[in-house]
Amino acid sequence: MDKLIKETKANHPDVNMIYSSPNCYIKALNGMNMSYAERDVDYLSYWVGYYTNRPALKYQDRLTNNILQASKQLSVIGRLDPAKTKAYLDEAANEVAILTHHDAITGTCSQGVCDGYTGRLQSGYAASKAVIRKAFEYLKSKTGDKKV
């Protein structure tokens, strides 16, 4: 820290860098005589049912991930051109990945955010299904079997 403070003072004389503590910080804030708006949002309600909230969203996430994994495998089995399927698979993977956010996976997000996640998962699901459809078309053309 000493080296950082010394370099900062040498290169940025307008910056006052010092050792501090939480007490120093609170004292400086109180010395500014600022007032803060009171929040009227009940954030605790989001945490009720932590990990058990929004089971439909979590089910849709698992389902979309399963379809994504199947589409990856079928793109290989169906010998699909990676250049033509990459955009679809990337979209699906990105939409599934977004659900790893701490408010999504725990179910503590607000309803509006949940609706957004649902839309994104639907987009990823559709992208995966497009790859699966192309793989089945290829397999049907190679085998001549309409039941593939």
C-alpha positions in Angstrom: 0.0 0.0 0.0 2.8 2.4 0.8 4.2 2.1 -2.8 0.7 2.6 -4.3 0.1 5.7 -2.1 3.6 7.1 -3.0 3.1 6.6 -6.8 -0.4 8.0 -6.7 0.7 11.2 -4.9 3.7 11.6 -7.3 1.6 11.1 -10.5 -1.8 12.5 -9.4 -1.3 15.3 -6.9 -5.0 16.1 -7.0 -5.8 12.7 -5.5 -5.6 12.4 -1.7 -4.9 8.7 -0.9 -4.5 7.7 2.7 -4.9 4.7 5.0 -8.4 4.5 6.3 -10.9 2.5 8.2 -14.7 2.1 8.2 -14.9 4.5 11.1 -12.9 7.1 9.1 -15.3 6.6 6.1 -18.5 7.0 8.2 -17.0 10.1 9.9 -16.2 11.7 6.5 -19.7 10.9 5.3 -21.4 12.4 8.3 -19.2 15.5 8.0 -20.7 16.1 4.5 -24.2 16.6 6.1 -25.9 14.7 3.3 -29.3 13.1 3.5 -30.3 9.9 1.8 -33.7 8.9 0.4 -35.5 6.2 2.4 -36.1 3.0 0.4 -39.6 1.6 0.4 -38.9 -1.7 -1.4 -39.0 -4.8 0.6 -36.0 -6.7 -0.5 -36.4 -9.4 2.1 -39.5 -10.7 0.2 -37.2 -11.8 -2.6 -35.3 -14.0 -0.3 -38.3 -15.9 1.1 -38.1 -19.4 -0.5 -34.5 -19.0 -1.4 -33.7 -21.8 -3.9 -37.3 -23.0 -4.0 -38.8 -19.9 -5.7 -39.7 -19.9 -9.4 -39.7 -23.7 -10.1 -41.1 -23.2 -13.6 -38.1 -21.0 -14.5 -35.7 -23.5 -13.1 -37.5 -26.3 -15.0 -37.3 -24.3 -18.2 -33.6 -23.7 -17.6 -32.9 -27.5 -17.2 -35.1 -28.3 -20.2 -33.3 -25.7 -22.4 -29.9 -27.0 -21.3 -30.9 -30.6 -22.0 -32.1 -29.5 -25.5 -28.8 -27.6 -26.0 -26.7 -30.6 -25.1 -28.7 -32.8 -27.5 -28.4 -30.3 -30.3 -24.6 -30.3 -29.8 -24.5 -34.0 -30.1 -26.8 -34.2 -33.0 -24.9 -31.5 -34.9 -21.9 -33.9 -34.8 -23.9 -37.0 -35.6 -25.7 -35.2 -38.4 -22.3 -33.9 -39.7 -23.6 -30.4 -39.8 -21.2 -27.6 -40.9 -20.0 -25.9 -37.7 -19.9 -22.6 -39.5 -23.7 -22.9 -40.1 -24.6 -24.1 -36.6 -22.2 -22.0 -34.4 -24.5 -19.0 -34.2 -27.4 -21.1 -33.1 -25.4 -23.1 -30.5 -23.7 -20.0 -29.2 -27.1 -18.3 -28.8 -28.5 -21.2 -26.9 -25.4 -21.6 -24.7 -25.5 -17.8 -23.9 -29.1 -17.9 -22.9 -28.7 -20.9 -20.7 -25.5 -19.4 -19.2 -27.4 -16.2 -18.2 -29.4 -18.3 -15.7 -26.3 -18.8 -13.6 -26.8 -15.3 -12.3 -27.3 -15.4 -8.5 -30.8 -13.9 -8.7 -31.9 -16.3 -11.5 -30.6 -19.6 -10.1 -31.9 -18.9 -6.6 -35.2 -17.6 -7.8 -34.9 -14.3 -5.9 -35.4 -12.1 -9.0 -38.5 -9.9 -9.4 -41.3 -11.0 -11.7 -40.2 -8.6 -14.5 -36.7 -10.0 -14.5 -38.0 -13.5 -14.4 -40.1 -12.8 -17.5 -37.0 -11.6 -19.2 -35.1 -14.7 -18.3 -38.0 -16.8 -19.6 -37.9 -15.0 -23.0 -34.2 -15.5 -23.2 -34.6 -19.2 -22.5 -37.3 -19.5 -25.1 -34.9 -18.0 -27.6 -32.2 -20.4 -26.7 -34.6 -23.3 -26.9 -35.7 -22.3 -30.4 -32.1 -22.0 -31.5 -31.3 -25.5 -30.3 -34.4 -26.9 -31.9 -33.3 -25.3 -35.2 -30.0 -27.3 -35.0 -31.8 -30.5 -34.1 -34.2 -30.0 -37.1 -31.2 -29.6 -39.5 -29.5 -32.7 -38.0 -32.7 -34.8 -38.5 -33.1 -33.5 -42.1 -29.6 -34.6 -42.8 -30.1 -38.0 -41.2 -33.3 -38.5 -43.1 -31.6 -37.7 -46.4 -28.8 -40.2 -45.7 -30.9 -43.1 -44.5 -34.0 -42.5 -46.5 -36.0 -43.4 -43.4 -38.9 -41.0 -42.7 -39.0 -42.2 -39.0 -35.6 -40.8 -38.1 
